[in-house]
Amino acid sequence: MTKSTPLKNSNRKKPARRSKLSGAEIETLFARLEEQMPEPRGELNYINPYTLLVAVVLSAQATDVGVNKATGPLFALADTPQKMLALGEERLREAIKTIGLYRNKAKNVIALSEQLLRDHGGEVPAQRAALEKLPGVGRKTANVVLNIAFAQPTIAVDTHIFRICNRTGLVPGKDPLEVEDGLERVVPARYRLHAHHWLILHGRYVCKARKPDCPACVISDICKFKGKTVSG
């Protein structure tokens, strides 16, 4: 996940605000993103659902590139909860010390590995409630795991999606949960599985925080952002 200031979240559902885009514009927006990226993929490297879970936990307030540099050697040693516990917290800390907040993250990875073995037979559960009971796992992390590992049409609202949804007018919202609720309402069913990947990647490489690359944007004519940049 991209390094950024964490967004506050809430477990309380709020009424979604109305999109500033028409139904036809929303359909066009996702159709163009799909045409540009037919098979979008997350940029965290993983081997199985367990390593995906660990990678996403480690990615909080860190870059995917930085996480991948650490997890390559780590997952070669420990790609299951059993192997991670055998590795131990001290060696895990050493393996991920280049990642921000590595001490606390190491504790969470060891604790969630223990909990997976104790409560789930060492398997990553495919249910949100069970995932959110794991140490270090919040709603966003659970959504990523459910979407990528289990092909569930969840939408993980990170800073990129939050920014894009407010900037474009797709789903204005005051917090990630409000935006997630709005996206669940307006994203056409056929685009739901890949929606969060399209939006994250578009935010990471085109609709960037400081200076969006509007001339290169395939949805600039649909976007309601008043501060669009121009070429040159």
N, C-alpha and C positions, 0 to 999 in steps of 0.2 A: 504494500500500500504506500501511497505517496506520503512523504514526511510533511506534516502539517499540524496546525493546532487542532486538538481533538474537539469534536462537536458534542455538545451536550445532547443527551437522548432522554427518552421517557418511555415508560411502559404504558402510558395512558394514550389511547387512541384519540386523536383530535379530528374534527370534521375537516375533510380536505377542501382546500380552496379551489375555486374553479379555474381551469386552465385558460390562459389567454389565447390559446390556439384553438382553431376549430377542429372538429373531428377529421375533416379532410386533410388539414395541415398536419395533424398528429400522425395520420396514416402515411403521408408523404415523408415526414421527418424520419420515421423508422424505416420506410422502404429505401430511402437514400442511404442511410447508415448501413443497412443490410447489403445493399449493392456494393458499397465501398468495402465492407468487411463481412463477406458471406459466412465465415466461420471464425468469429472472434474468440480469442482465448485470453485467459488471465495470464499475467506475466510472472507469477510466482511459480517456481519449479517444485514439483512434487512427484512422488512415486505411487502413492496409494492414498485412500481417504485419511489415514492417520497422519502421514507426512504433510498432506494438504492442511489439515487442522493445525498442526504445529507451525507450519509456515505462516499461516494467517495470524495466529496468535503472536508470532514473532514480528509480524509486519506492522503492528500498531506503532504509529509515530516513527516509522522507518521507511526507507525506499525498498521497492522490490529488488532492485539491483543489489543493494547492500545485503538484504536477506538471502538472496540466492548465492552470494559469495560464501556466506557462512554455512548454509544448509547443504550445499553440494558435498563437502567432506563429512558433515554431520550425518546426513541420511545414508551415506555409504557405510557408516558404523551402526546407526540406529534408525531403522525404518519401521519399527513396531513398538508398542508400549513396553513389551518385555525387554527389548534391547535397550530402550531409552533408560529404563530403571537400572539395568545392568551397567550402563555407562555411568550413571550417577550424576548428582547435581553439580559437583565440583568440576568434573570433566565437561559437562554440558555448558557451564558458565564459560569455561575456557574456549569452547568451540564457537560460542555466540558473542564473545566479548566486544566485537566490532559493532554490534547492534545496540541501539539505544535502549536503556532500561533493562539491560541484559540480566542483571541479578534477579529482579522480580519476575522476568519472563522465564528464567530457568526454573524458579520455584513453581511457577504455574504449569510449565510443561511436565515437570516431575509429578506434580499433584494430579493433573488431568490424566496422566498415564496410569497412575495408581487407581484413579476412579474408573477409568475405562476397563481395567482388568477386574476390578471389584464388582462393578455394576453392569457391565455390558460384554463380558467375556472377551475383552480386548478389542472389540469392534467399535467403530465410530457409529453412534446412533444416527438414524435418518429422521429424527424428530426434533423440532425446534426446542421444545421444553427440555428435553434431555440434554441437548447440546448446551443450552444456556445455564445448566446446572454445573457444567465443568468449569474449573478455575481458569480465569483469564478469557472466558468466552462470553461475549455479549451478543446482542441482536445482529449487529453487522457481521461479525465473524460467523455466527450461525447461518446467516443468509448466504454467505459466500460458500460455505461448505455444502449446504443443501443444494445450491444451484450447480456447483461444479462437480461435486462427488456423486450426487444423487439425481441430477437433472430435474430438480424441482424449480418451478418458475418464480423464484424469489428475487427480490431486488435489494442489493446491499447498498445503502445510501452512504457514500463517503463524501469527502469534501468536493470532489470533482462533480459528482451527480448533484449534490446540494447546490453548487454554484451554477451549473448548467440549467437546472430546472428553474431556478429563480431568474437567471439571466435571459434565457430564451422565452420565458413565460409558459413553458411546458407545464410545470406544476409549481407555482409559488408556494413557499412554506417557510415558517419560522424556525423549524427544527427538522432533523432527519426523519423522525417518525411521521411528521405531517407530510413531508415530501414522499416518503415511501407509501403512505396511505393514498396519496393523490395519484402516484404512478400506478398503483394497483387498480385504480378506478379508470384511468384513461388509456393505458397502454393496450393496444389491441392484442387479443389472446395469441395470435400467431407470432408476435414479436416478444412475448413475455420472457421466454427462456433466456434470450441473449440480450435483453434490453439493458441490463446493468453493465455488461461488458462494452457494448457500443458506447454508452454514455461515458463510462470511465475513460476509455481509450480516446474518445473524442475530446474529453476535458484535459487529458494528459498531454496530448500532442497538438491539438488545434485550438480549442476554446480554453486557453490557458488563463490562469488567474490574473497575472499582471498585464499581459498584452495578448488578447485573443487574436488568432490569425484569421480574421474574417475573410480576407480574399481567398484563402484556401478552404474555406468552410462550405460543405455541400448543402448546408441548411440555412445559410445566411439570409436568404430571401424570406424564410419562414420565421426566423428568430426575431423577437420583439425588443432585443437589446438596443437601447438608444445610443450607446457609446461605441458603435462598431468602428473598427479600425479600417483604414484604406491602404492600398498598396503604395509603396514608395514613401 
